[in-house]
Structure formats: structure tokens, C-alpha cells
Amino acid sequence: MFETQNYQVTKDINYEYVYMKRNDDSKPTLLFLHGFPSSFYCWRHQIDYFSKQGYGCLAPNLMGYGKTYSPLDEHEYKAKSMVQHLISLLDHLNLTKVIVLGHDWGVRPATRFVLYHPECTLGLILFNFGYRPPAKFDLEQVLQSTKKIFGYELLGYFEFFNSDDAAKILENNPDAFIDILYPSDPALWKTDLAPLGAIREWMTKKKRTSRASYLTDKDCEVARQVITEGMQSKLNWYKSVIINIDWDDEKDLDPTIKRPFLYVAGTKDYICIPQVYDNQKQHIPNLETIELNTCHWTMEEKPEDVNQAVEKWIEKIV
């Protein structure tokens, strides 16, 4: 496991992070932003590979995770604040420009980092979850439209994660939750995670299934630790978006991504379905898309393919 460090990005706000300095000046530093309910650990294969190739690697635990600031008030989970925290961390490490990589909820600060600070960004790589330009989020409307198009609500689980008892239910049944997050059959997400009411039923009935083969015992142990330590702060990523916490900051932002952009999609991801993001190209002049035969956890399921594709793209843009 990687050695973590801590830094107060502003008064009373600590960030825990892993940092490996580059040992080849021709290679950039990569900023890895994890999703839910992960931690910097989800990038383990990339940190290991790219640090050995001479790249700098910086992977913080984001708000709500590990020893990083984890408030219980969802109003504190603003993307603009998170971006400022990251800029403060970069300043502390004397880093001026980075390539930003985001997965799942990490895509939110990753894309906003580029919108607010293109001067600090060499390029942007998103995994699974594509680019969502600034807009008001209407959960009801998303549930209705996705059910109409795909036959099930892609984000039905948001309703459970937004409920008052969700954190306790998840903390008390980590194994059932790990099973449905990382099932050996990714299609289970279409029936037992995404639709309205499905994840509540799975968790309260303590259902079980076999786990994906790429997960080691160590991986499961880390996942269990993340889930049993303060789920409420992690669920605030959902709550804050449902109440449109970012809208006032973002309503006048130019939605154009002014840096090279690589989108890595998983063809067996039944929530972040690649076609959902077909429209992102209108805001991204320099977009390249790669589809891999993976579920939602692309960097963990096919690390060699991911590392190869990312390195090839970086060599092209830098």
C-alpha cells in the first residue's frame, strides 16, 4: 500500500494524499481523482505503473474519505471549493500543470478543475462517467427519461443514497454492498442497483452474489473499510448535487473544455452507459473516445489496457 501524507489546504481542512514525484522531467504529473465509494486506492494499478515510467503521481482522498476533511453538511460539498483545495495542494507541492484523471464522482471536480483553471491543466481523462456541462440537475426528469430510453431508471439508486437511513444500512451490511458494487455479472446493475427501490431491497434483504474476479482479498478489505467508516459524508456527494449546490457558481461558466480530452468508456457499465454522453463532443473541440470491454471499474478491471491507452494518448498531447 502507498504511503500517505497530509496537508491543510486551508485552515482546518486537511487532505490526505499519495504523491510520487516525477523522476523524468519530460513527463507530466498525473492528478488522480477517485469516485464513490472508493479512495485513492482505486488508482493503485495506474500509480504503480506510471510512477515507474517516470511520471509524477498525485492521488488525494477526496472530501468524505480517509483522513481528508469529511463534513456532515452537504452544503460544504461544492465543486468550486474542492477545486480550490486541489489548487492549494498543487501549490504546496510546487506543481504548476497536471493531467487530470477522474472516475465516477471524481469526474465532477476533474471537469470543474479544467473549467476554472485551464492554465493548470495539460489534459483531461475521464473514465466511465462523461462530461456534464454546467446545468441544473433534475433527478425526477432523469429518472423518467432514462426509464423511457433504457427500460430502467439509470439513477434510481440516487433516491436511496439521498435518504436519511442509507448511511446506516450500508455501514451495517458492507458485504452485501460490496457484492452489488463489484458483481461478477455486471448486468445485475440493470435489475438490482439502478432501478428505483432496487438497492434498498438488495441491502435490507442482505442479498449476496459472487464478486468480480479481478478483486483480491486486499481490495475487498479496503472497500469494506471505506464503507464502514462514515458513509454519510460520502453520500453527501449525491445530496449536494440533488440540491444543485454548484448552480450559483457555475451558471455563467463557459462550458467549453479548452484542453485535450480522452474519454474512456466501459461497454459493460449499465449506469454510465457510453451513449448517454454522445452529446459531450459539442463542448469539447479536442475529444478522443476509447471503449473498453469493462464494467464501471474500468481502471481496476483492465489496468494494462487502461495504462497503455492513457500513456499513448499522453505521448500524443504533451
N, C-alpha and C positions, 0 to 999 in steps of 0.2 A: 504493500500500500504506500502511496506517496506521502511524504512529509508535508503537513500543512503549516501555514504561517497565518498571523492575524494582523490586521491594520485597521485603525479607526479612521474611516473615510471622512467622517465629520464627528463633531462632539457626540459621544455616547452611541455612535453607530459603528459597530465592528463588522468587518468582513473577514471570513476565513477563506483561505485560498491556497492553491498549489501553484508554484511558479518555478519553472526551469528556464534559466537564461539561455539565449541562443549562443551556440559556440561556432557559428558560421555567419559572419557579417553580411553575407549576400542573401541570407534567408530571413524572412519576416518573423514576427511573433504572432502566434495564434491566440485569440481570446475565445475560450470555450464557455458557452452559456447553456446550462442544463435545463431540463423541464421538470414535469411533475410525474410521480413523486420520486425524483431521482436525487442526484447530488453531483458534485464534480466527478464522482466515481464512474458515471455513465460514459465518460470520455476516456476511460483508462487505456483502451487499445490505441486511441489516437495520440494521447500524451506520450505513451511509451514509444510509439513508432516515430512521431515527428521530433521528439526531443533527441532521439538517437540519430536522426538525419541532420541535426544541427539547428532546427527551428527553435525559437522561443515558444514556451507553452505556459499560458496563464489560465487557470480554471478556478473561478471562485465558487463557493457555495452561495447561491443567491438568497434573497430575503426569505426567511422562514425555515432555512435549512442549516443544520450543523451548528457551529458557533457564530454564524452570521446573525445579525440583527433580525429578530423574529417577532415583531409586534402582533398583538391580537386584534388590533384595529385595522379593518380592511382599507380604511381611507388612507393609510400610510403606503399602500402598495401602488404608488404612481410610477408609471414608466419613466417619466421625466426625472424623478428623484433617483430611480435606480441607475439611469444613465449617468447622472452626476456622481453617484457613488463610484461607478466604474471609471469615470474620468479621473477622479481623485486617486483611485488605486493605480491607474496608469502613471499619473504624475509622480506618485510615491516611488514607483519602480523605474522612473526615467524612460518611459515608453511613450513615443510620440504618435506612432501609427501602427495599427494592427489589422490583421484579417479577423473578422468576427464570424464565429460559427454558433448557430443557435439551433436547438432541438426542442420541439413541443413548446411549453410556455417560455422557454429561453428565447424563442423567436420574437417575443414581444420586446424585451429590452434590446435584442440584437438589431431588429429593424429600426427601432427608435434611436439607437446609438448612431446609426448611419444617417437618419433624417436630421438629428440635432447636431451631429458632429462629423460631417463628411470629410472634414480636413484631418480627422484622426483615423480614417478608415481607408485601407487599401482595397478591400473587397469584402463581400458578404456571402456566407454559405449557410443555407437553411436546409434542415433535414425534416422531411415529412410534412410539417406544418408550413404552408406557403406564406407569402406576403399578404397581409391585410392592411390596406391603406387606412389612414385616419377616417373613422366613420362611427356613428352611433351604433351600438350593438343592441339588437332587439332579439332576445332569446326566443320569445314566442314565435316570432316570424321565422327564425332559423329552424326551429323545430317543425313548423308546418311545411316550409318549403322543402326541407331535406326529406321529410316523410313522403312528400309527393313525388320527389325525383328518385329517391333510392329505395323507398318502401319501408324505411325505418328512420327514426329521428337520430341524426348523427351525433347530436349533443344532448341527448336525453339525460345523460348522467350529470350534466350541469345542475339539474334540479336537485338531485340528491346531495351533491357536493355543496350546494348552497343552503342546505337545511341545517337546523341547529344541532341535530343529533348525529350528523355524519361523522364528525371527527372521532367521537367516542366509539361508534360502531366499527370504524376502520382500525382504530388503535387496539380494540379488543379482539379483532379477528384478522391479524396480519397475514396468516397463511392463506385464508380464502381470498384476500385481496391480491396477494402476490400471484396466486393461481390465475385469476382473471386478467391481471395486468400482463402476464407473460405466458399465455396458454400455448401448448404445443400446436393447437389448431387455431390460427389467428381468426378464422371465420366465427368463432364464438363471440367476438365483439359485436357481430351483427344481431345476435339474439340476447346476449347476457350482460352486455356493458352499455352499448349505445342507446337502445330504445328507452323511452320514458318508463321509469319504475323497475327496469331490469336489474340494475346494480344494487338497489335496495333489497330486492328479493334475493339476489345472489348472496349478499352479505348477511342478511337476517336468517336465511336458511343454512348459512355456513356451507355453501356448496363447494365442491372441490373438483379439480381436473388436473391432468398431467401438465407439467411445465415444459417450456421450450428447451430444447436440448443444448442450446448454447449457454444456458445459465449454469454456473458452477455453484457448489455449496457456499463458497465465499460470497458470490454475487447475491445469493438468496439471504445470506446473513446480513449483508449491507442493506438490502432492500427492507428487511424486517426491522432493522434499527431505525431507518428513515421513517417508516410507517408508525412505529410505536413511540417516537419522540415528537410530540407536539404537532399533531396533524392540523389543528385549527389554523395555525399560521400558514401552513402550506395551502390549505383550501382558500385562503384569502386571495390567492391569485384568481380564482374563479369569482369570488364575491365582488372583488374590486372591478372586474370587467363587466359583470352583470349590472352594477350601478353606474357604469360609464365614467369611472373615476378619471380617465385620461382626456375626456372630450374637451374640457375647457382649455387644456394645454395644447391640444392637437388640432382644434377646429380650423386654425389658419395656417397649419403646416403645409408646405409644398409636399405632396405625396410621392414625388419622383425619387427613385433610388438612383443617386448620381455616381454610383460605383459599380464595378463588375460584380455580377451576382450569379452564383451557382445554386440551383435548386435540386436537391437530391430527394426523389420521391420513392416511396415503398409501395409496390403494386399489391401487396397483401395487407396494407393498412386500411382497415374498414371504417376508420373515423376520419383520418386525414387523407381522404381519397384524392389522388392526384388531380382528377378533372375539376374538383372544387376550385382549384387555383388557376384554371386556364386563363382567367382574366388578368392575372397579375402582370402579364407582359406589357399591358398598356402603360404601366407606371415604371417599367424597368427597361431602359434602352439597351442595356448590355446584359442580356439574360441567357444563361445556358441551363438546360434541364437534363438530368440523368435519371432514369428509372431503374431501380434495382429490385430484384425479386425478394423483397423483405417485408416484414410486418412493420409495426410502428417503431421498434427499437433498432433502426437500421444500422447505427454505428456499432451496436453490440452484437447484432446477428451476423453481419458480414463485414467485419473490420478490415480484412485485406482488400476487399473490393472498394470500400469507402476510402481507405488510406491512399490507394492507387489513384482513384478518380480525383480526390482532393489535391494530391500532390501534382498531378498532371495539369490540373486547372490553375493551381498557384504558379507553376513554372511558366504558364502561358501569360498570366496577367502581371506578374511582378517584373 
